[in-house]
């Protein structure tokens, strides 16, 4: 089944939705702070960016599970991420070609 993914990563929470191509919401997931500059690192994550990525991944995985689809069913995704317009993030992601979802457990294309 072909689906789309939408993720809103904010300072208080991250919301992910998986929808069919006609727009029907099939599943939703929720995670913690998705802002790489403000997510609490705590004891589980080495820094704020790692904590944010884990929160985003959790929300996406939860949405996929709720929708009963696999990541390979996704045809596209849209992301609205707090802090993503900062020059330092843009430089680090795009200078290296961003995340490759085929080589990573993260779903950034």
C-alpha positions in Angstrom: 0.0 0.0 0.0 1.4 3.4 -0.9 1.4 6.0 1.8 2.7 9.4 2.8 4.3 10.6 6.0 4.0 13.9 7.6 6.1 14.9 10.7 5.8 18.1 12.8 8.8 18.2 15.2 8.4 21.0 17.7 9.8 22.1 21.0 7.3 20.3 23.2 6.4 17.2 21.0 6.7 15.5 17.7 3.6 14.4 15.8 3.8 11.9 12.9 0.9 10.9 10.6 0.8 8.2 7.9 -1.9 8.7 5.3 -3.1 7.0 2.2 -2.8 8.7 -1.1 -6.3 10.0 -0.8 -5.5 11.7 2.4 -7.1 9.3 4.9 -5.1 9.2 8.1 -4.1 5.6 8.7 -2.0 6.0 11.8 -0.5 8.6 14.2 2.5 8.7 16.5 3.7 11.1 19.2 7.2 11.6 20.5 9.1 14.1 22.6 10.9 17.3 21.5 12.0 17.3 17.9 14.2 20.4 18.1 17.9 19.4 17.8 18.9 22.4 19.8 16.5 22.0 22.7 15.8 18.3 23.2 17.0 17.2 26.6 20.0 14.9 26.3 19.7 13.3 29.7 21.5 10.0 30.3 20.2 8.1 27.3 21.5 10.5 24.5 24.9 12.1 24.1 23.5 15.4 23.0 20.4 17.3 22.2 20.5 16.4 18.5 20.7 12.7 19.2 17.7 13.0 21.7 15.7 14.9 19.0 16.4 12.3 16.3 15.4 9.5 18.7 12.1 11.3 19.5 11.4 11.9 15.8 12.1 8.2 15.0 9.9 7.1 17.9 7.0 9.2 16.5 7.5 7.9 13.0 7.8 4.2 14.1 4.6 4.6 16.2 2.7 6.1 13.3 3.9 3.3 11.0 2.9 0.7 13.5 -0.5 2.3 14.1 -1.1 2.4 10.3 0.1 -1.2 10.0 2.5 -0.3 7.1 6.3 -0.5 6.6 8.7 2.3 5.9 9.1 0.9 2.4 5.4 1.7 1.8 6.1 5.4 2.0 6.3 7.2 -1.3 7.1 10.6 0.2 7.3 12.6 3.4 7.1 16.1 4.6 8.8 17.5 7.6 8.3 20.7 9.6 11.1 20.7 12.1 11.8 23.3 14.8 15.3 24.7 14.4 15.7 23.3 10.9 16.1 26.7 9.2 19.2 27.5 11.2 22.2 27.9 9.0 24.4 25.4 11.0 21.8 22.6 10.6 21.3 23.4 6.9 25.1 23.4 6.3 25.7 20.2 8.1 22.8 18.2 6.6 23.1 19.4 3.0 26.9 19.6 2.7 26.9 15.8 3.4 23.9 15.1 1.3 21.5 14.9 4.2 20.3 11.6 5.6 20.1 8.6 3.3 17.1 6.5 4.5 18.6 3.4 2.8 21.7 3.6 5.0 20.1 4.8 8.2 17.4 3.9 10.6 16.1 7.5 10.3 13.5 8.5 7.8 14.9 11.7 6.4 15.2 11.8 2.7 
